[in-house]
Amino acid sequence: MRLSSILNGAHFGNLAKVHGIVTYKLSPFEQRAFAGAISHGVPNMVRRFRSNVFIVAPPFILGYLIYDLTERKHSALLRKNPADFENDE
């Protein structure tokens, strides 16, 4: 049995006839993709940033401070102590 005999030329979205359900479709050419992007999107982005900055920023700041302290300590340990070499000729 071939698949084309089952489909009878119908597209995938129209394989079954459903009665009692009404569907509405809007053409993608009639939709406004960026409707309200500036007037609603930017204030929403600011609000979301302000609500999360005190949750996300402290671990990153603490991590940076630990990293910076470790790097400074490591570079200090790599240096030679001049007092160890005072009596060399």
Backbone as ProteinMPNN parsed JSONL, in Angstrom:
{"seq_chain_A": "MRLSSILNGAHFGNLAKVHGIVTYKLSPFEQRAFAGAISHGVPNMVRRFRSNVFIVAPPFILGYLIYDLTERKHSALLRKNPADFENDE", "coords_chain_A": {"N_chain_A": [[0.846, -1.17, 0.0], [0.596, 2.15, -0.874], [1.717, 5.313, 0.334], [0.607, 7.574, -0.804], [-1.926, 6.796, -1.561], [-3.24, 6.709, 0.825], [-3.197, 9.346, 1.743], [-4.547, 10.737, -0.252], [-3.975, 13.028, -1.734], [-4.109, 15.062, 0.144], [-2.831, 17.689, 2.219], [-0.503, 17.729, 5.001], [-1.574, 19.107, 7.208], [-4.283, 18.9, 6.782], [-5.336, 16.315, 7.13], [-7.341, 15.072, 8.618], [-10.854, 15.376, 9.086], [-12.358, 17.467, 11.241], [-15.164, 17.907, 13.161], [-17.153, 20.444, 14.659], [-15.224, 22.011, 15.828], [-13.908, 25.168, 15.616], [-11.51, 26.859, 13.822], [-9.285, 29.588, 13.56], [-7.258, 31.482, 11.44], [-4.551, 33.662, 10.898], [-3.04, 35.445, 8.398], [0.489, 35.342, 7.852], [1.431, 37.582, 6.631], [-0.195, 39.591, 7.433], [0.242, 39.963, 10.081], [1.677, 41.875, 12.723], [4.824, 41.921, 13.426], [6.6, 43.312, 15.114], [5.015, 44.795, 16.811], [4.563, 47.082, 19.311], [7.133, 46.741, 20.29], [9.022, 48.661, 21.042], [7.605, 50.417, 22.781], [6.544, 48.705, 24.731], [8.394, 46.659, 25.049], [11.021, 47.653, 25.73], [10.662, 48.998, 28.303], [9.84, 46.715, 29.719], [12.115, 45.12, 29.544], [13.915, 46.66, 31.025], [12.675, 46.575, 33.53], [12.815, 43.806, 34.083], [15.597, 43.482, 34.157], [16.271, 45.098, 36.374], [14.98, 43.694, 38.389], [16.418, 41.342, 38.549], [19.12, 41.907, 38.843], [20.28, 42.134, 41.397], [20.254, 39.583, 42.214], [21.808, 38.11, 40.461], [24.24, 39.504, 40.113], [25.859, 39.672, 42.619], [27.108, 37.0, 43.087], [28.82, 36.905, 40.831], [30.448, 39.149, 41.262], [31.669, 38.448, 43.69], [33.002, 36.134, 42.829], [34.791, 37.267, 40.983], [36.331, 38.874, 42.721], [37.542, 36.913, 44.331], [39.013, 35.572, 42.363], [40.744, 37.648, 41.507], [42.172, 38.187, 43.877], [43.436, 35.714, 44.209], [45.052, 35.605, 41.899], [46.771, 37.792, 42.369], [48.056, 36.928, 44.714], [49.34, 34.65, 43.735], [51.119, 35.754, 41.829], [52.701, 37.194, 43.574], [53.897, 35.159, 45.039], [55.499, 34.045, 43.133], [57.631, 35.749, 42.86], [61.034, 36.333, 43.725], [62.605, 36.432, 46.921], [64.44, 39.181, 47.83], [66.058, 39.324, 50.115], [67.064, 36.802, 50.506], [69.23, 36.622, 48.866], [71.31, 38.334, 49.597], [73.942, 37.885, 50.454], [75.288, 36.76, 48.336], [77.866, 36.417, 45.915]], "CA_chain_A": [[0.0, 0.0, 0.0], [1.396, 3.354, -0.988], [1.322, 6.413, 1.215], [-0.21, 8.531, -1.541], [-3.321, 6.35, -1.584], [-3.835, 7.034, 2.128], [-3.356, 10.789, 1.862], [-5.476, 11.211, -1.281], [-3.614, 14.362, -2.17], [-4.294, 16.057, 1.2], [-1.622, 18.132, 2.889], [-0.395, 17.16, 6.34], [-2.466, 19.796, 8.138], [-5.686, 18.642, 6.44], [-5.512, 14.877, 7.012], [-8.581, 14.642, 9.252], [-11.933, 16.359, 9.147], [-12.826, 17.572, 12.614], [-16.421, 18.643, 13.195], [-17.464, 21.083, 15.924], [-14.134, 22.856, 16.279], [-13.686, 26.256, 14.688], [-10.164, 27.39, 13.903], [-9.072, 30.841, 12.861], [-5.865, 31.681, 11.072], [-4.204, 34.989, 10.423], [-1.941, 35.348, 7.452], [1.711, 35.931, 8.384], [1.657, 38.883, 6.01], [-1.05, 40.571, 8.104], [0.658, 40.109, 11.463], [2.664, 42.908, 13.005], [5.815, 41.185, 14.203], [7.245, 44.164, 16.112], [4.03, 45.698, 17.396], [4.827, 47.376, 20.721], [8.477, 46.322, 20.702], [9.697, 49.777, 21.717], [6.812, 50.989, 23.871], [6.35, 47.726, 25.796], [9.562, 45.789, 25.2], [12.146, 48.287, 26.43], [10.383, 49.087, 29.742], [9.815, 45.371, 30.296], [13.498, 44.686, 29.659], [14.49, 47.398, 32.157], [12.076, 46.033, 34.745], [13.373, 42.472, 34.317], [16.991, 43.657, 34.545], [16.317, 45.626, 37.739], [14.521, 42.688, 39.346], [17.358, 40.229, 38.638], [20.516, 42.316, 38.958], [20.774, 41.879, 42.75], [20.332, 38.131, 42.388], [22.849, 37.573, 39.597], [25.508, 40.227, 40.201], [26.747, 39.382, 43.756], [28.02, 35.863, 42.894], [29.847, 37.25, 39.854], [31.383, 40.074, 41.908], [32.432, 37.648, 44.641], [33.9, 35.292, 42.051], [35.866, 38.113, 40.448], [37.22, 39.274, 43.816], [38.337, 35.736, 44.693], [39.952, 35.354, 41.261], [41.746, 38.706, 41.536], [43.014, 37.959, 45.049], [44.263, 34.533, 43.938], [46.066, 35.973, 40.906], [47.761, 38.655, 43.023], [48.838, 36.103, 45.627], [50.175, 33.786, 42.916], [52.23, 36.544, 41.268], [53.595, 37.549, 44.678], [54.646, 33.966, 45.411], [56.47, 33.753, 42.08], [58.781, 36.638, 42.994], [62.075, 35.895, 44.643], [62.831, 37.317, 48.061], [65.807, 39.746, 47.715], [66.844, 39.09, 51.325], [67.722, 35.498, 50.411], [70.403, 36.696, 47.992], [72.157, 39.456, 50.007], [75.339, 37.49, 50.677], [75.856, 36.142, 47.141], [78.928, 37.188, 45.272]], "C_chain_A": [[0.891, 1.233, 0.0], [0.833, 4.455, -0.107], [0.41, 7.397, 0.494], [-1.667, 8.098, -1.621], [-4.015, 6.653, -0.259], [-4.137, 8.525, 2.202], [-4.377, 11.341, 0.886], [-5.213, 12.658, -1.666], [-3.783, 15.433, -1.114], [-2.946, 16.433, 1.799], [-1.648, 17.67, 4.334], [-1.35, 17.822, 7.33], [-3.935, 19.51, 7.891], [-5.97, 17.143, 6.321], [-6.838, 14.407, 7.598], [-9.597, 15.768, 9.196], [-12.509, 16.343, 10.551], [-14.072, 18.433, 12.606], [-16.623, 19.236, 14.587], [-16.35, 21.951, 16.482], [-13.88, 23.899, 15.206], [-12.264, 26.763, 14.891], [-10.076, 28.66, 13.072], [-7.586, 30.97, 12.58], [-5.692, 33.103, 10.573], [-2.988, 34.841, 9.524], [-0.679, 35.967, 8.059], [2.025, 37.292, 7.774], [0.813, 39.972, 6.666], [-0.666, 40.773, 9.56], [1.678, 41.234, 11.586], [3.687, 42.312, 13.955], [6.412, 42.029, 15.323], [6.271, 45.173, 16.716], [4.319, 45.876, 18.883], [6.215, 46.989, 21.189], [9.2, 47.427, 21.451], [8.9, 50.232, 22.936], [6.601, 50.0, 25.018], [7.613, 46.906, 26.07], [10.691, 46.392, 25.996], [11.835, 48.473, 27.916], [10.333, 47.721, 30.423], [11.223, 44.841, 30.488], [14.177, 45.384, 30.841], [13.957, 46.844, 33.472], [12.659, 44.67, 35.078], [14.835, 42.559, 34.736], [17.092, 44.119, 35.999], [15.891, 44.58, 38.761], [15.541, 41.567, 39.529], [18.792, 40.636, 38.914], [21.072, 42.014, 40.35], [20.805, 40.394, 43.074], [21.538, 37.576, 41.634], [24.211, 38.217, 39.856], [26.381, 39.843, 41.405], [27.616, 38.133, 43.594], [29.126, 36.157, 41.884], [30.885, 38.199, 40.461], [32.261, 39.319, 42.899], [33.431, 36.748, 43.916], [35.06, 36.073, 41.477], [36.844, 38.516, 41.543], [38.11, 38.113, 44.263], [39.389, 35.467, 43.624], [41.082, 36.382, 41.307], [42.706, 38.523, 42.712], [43.952, 36.77, 44.816], [45.363, 34.846, 42.94], [47.151, 36.857, 41.518], [48.663, 37.854, 43.959], [49.79, 35.195, 44.853], [51.364, 34.553, 42.332], [53.198, 36.971, 42.363], [54.439, 36.348, 45.093], [55.691, 33.59, 44.361], [57.729, 34.61, 42.198], [59.782, 36.071, 44.002], [62.22, 36.922, 45.765], [64.257, 37.872, 47.959], [66.665, 39.494, 48.953], [67.567, 37.748, 51.283], [69.033, 35.57, 49.641], [71.345, 37.837, 48.372], [73.632, 39.077, 50.068], [75.959, 36.819, 49.462], [76.912, 37.048, 46.528], [78.858, 37.077, 43.769]], "O_chain_A": [[1.83, 1.334, 0.79], [-0.368, 4.514, 0.158], [-0.47, 7.994, 1.115], [-2.555, 8.942, -1.739], [-5.232, 6.832, -0.219], [-5.205, 8.924, 2.668], [-5.021, 12.345, 1.19], [-6.15, 13.422, -1.898], [-3.62, 16.614, -1.421], [-2.035, 15.608, 1.877], [-2.694, 17.265, 4.84], [-1.882, 17.145, 8.211], [-4.767, 19.854, 8.731], [-6.776, 16.743, 5.48], [-7.405, 13.428, 7.112], [-9.252, 16.948, 9.251], [-13.074, 15.344, 10.997], [-14.052, 19.558, 12.106], [-16.298, 18.595, 15.586], [-16.531, 22.573, 17.528], [-13.664, 23.57, 14.04], [-11.865, 27.063, 16.016], [-10.709, 28.785, 12.024], [-6.757, 30.6, 13.411], [-6.568, 33.667, 9.918], [-2.019, 34.172, 9.883], [-0.76, 37.007, 8.712], [2.799, 38.066, 8.338], [1.081, 41.157, 6.472], [-1.199, 41.669, 10.215], [2.444, 41.501, 10.66], [3.44, 42.212, 15.157], [6.704, 41.495, 16.393], [6.667, 46.278, 17.087], [4.316, 44.898, 19.631], [6.449, 46.917, 22.396], [9.923, 47.15, 22.408], [9.469, 50.413, 24.013], [6.489, 50.42, 26.17], [7.86, 46.508, 27.208], [11.27, 45.723, 26.852], [12.682, 48.131, 28.742], [10.741, 47.587, 31.576], [11.503, 44.18, 31.488], [14.936, 44.753, 31.576], [14.717, 46.665, 34.424], [12.967, 44.4, 36.239], [15.274, 41.786, 35.588], [17.901, 43.596, 36.765], [16.391, 44.58, 39.885], [15.534, 40.902, 40.564], [19.619, 39.769, 39.199], [22.247, 41.666, 40.466], [21.335, 39.998, 44.113], [22.212, 36.669, 42.123], [25.232, 37.53, 39.818], [27.588, 39.696, 41.218], [28.795, 38.195, 43.943], [30.257, 35.704, 42.063], [32.079, 38.058, 40.194], [33.473, 39.533, 42.939], [34.577, 36.618, 44.345], [36.195, 35.596, 41.482], [38.055, 38.505, 41.325], [39.293, 38.306, 44.541], [40.538, 35.166, 43.949], [42.251, 36.024, 41.161], [43.916, 38.686, 42.557], [45.125, 36.82, 45.185], [46.496, 34.398, 43.113], [48.33, 36.684, 41.212], [49.875, 38.065, 43.999], [50.929, 34.994, 45.273], [52.489, 34.054, 42.341], [54.396, 37.099, 42.109], [55.6, 36.52, 45.466], [56.658, 32.893, 44.669], [58.783, 34.231, 41.687], [59.415, 35.426, 44.984], [61.987, 38.116, 45.574], [65.208, 37.09, 47.998], [67.89, 39.455, 48.845], [68.581, 37.575, 51.958], [69.863, 34.668, 49.754], [72.123, 38.275, 47.524], [74.486, 39.905, 49.751], [77.089, 36.34, 49.56], [76.846, 38.274, 46.619], [79.68, 37.666, 43.067]]}, "name": "protein", "num_of_chains": 1, "seq": "MRLSSILNGAHFGNLAKVHGIVTYKLSPFEQRAFAGAISHGVPNMVRRFRSNVFIVAPPFILGYLIYDLTERKHSALLRKNPADFENDE"}
